[in-house]
């Protein structure tokens, strides 16, 4: 396995180009654009893996080089001379750093899939990566950026914090720019403490999933007759703690100072402090209740 930074640069709204100018002209415009972008890739010591329709897939040995190339590419298209007979072409870029498998002239692996997912989040003019990748850049050379929040990625147990790299010189129209001195995720500080019949349990981004029920292999065991063997589960995703009921008889969630809510084969976001009853709505016996408290 080799660690590389994978970058995809994709021509935005290419379907409209084909529709407006026809196949031959659109293909020529896209090919010319991608060839021009490769100059920036090579300038930053990157390597072209392949061209896939209207996008290029490239690799870099360093995150900083990939970010530099992405910024050069966006500036190239924005600053090139405008010709009245040709349409403006815009690109969207996604990148991610991780271990890959190299076979002949191609690159495979989870890092490639995540990089492609970052590209799918990008709009035209955007450069999208994630916190894990961005933290590998040299601290003294970090470009401006902003957090776009946490998203779920297929195959990933934890949500990934998406980051937009701000390459534009005029940033007056952008909002909520995160300080480059603080890349730590706000949701990494979230914590869920639970207590059931004297036993303590804790969830956070390092321990994002717990099961509850009568079965011996559940993380939290509830020995009540009306409780299902696999009654429910707790998950931490996107900065929120969620309880999902999978049971026959349902669960009741009472957040502090609120009326109990029945959850049956459904999910509920836990906030603040509260209690959960399993199998029947009985909030009189504290030994049968799970007490929880969320802190962020």
Secondary structure, 3 states (H helix, E strand, C coil): CEEEEEEEEEECCHHHHHHHHCHHHHHHHHHHHHHHHHHHHHHCCCEEEEEECCEEEEEECCHHHHHHHHHHHHHHHHHCCCCCCCCCCCEEEEEEEEEEEEECCEEECHHHHHHHHHHHHCCCCCEEEEHHHHCCCCHHHCCCEEEEEEECCCCCCCCEEEEEECCCCCCCCCCCCECCCCCCCHHHHCEEEEEECCEEEEEECCECEEEEECCCCCCEECCCCCCCCCCEEEEEECCEEEEEECCCCCEEEEECCCCCEEECCCEEEECCEEEEEECCCCCCCHHHCEEEEEEC
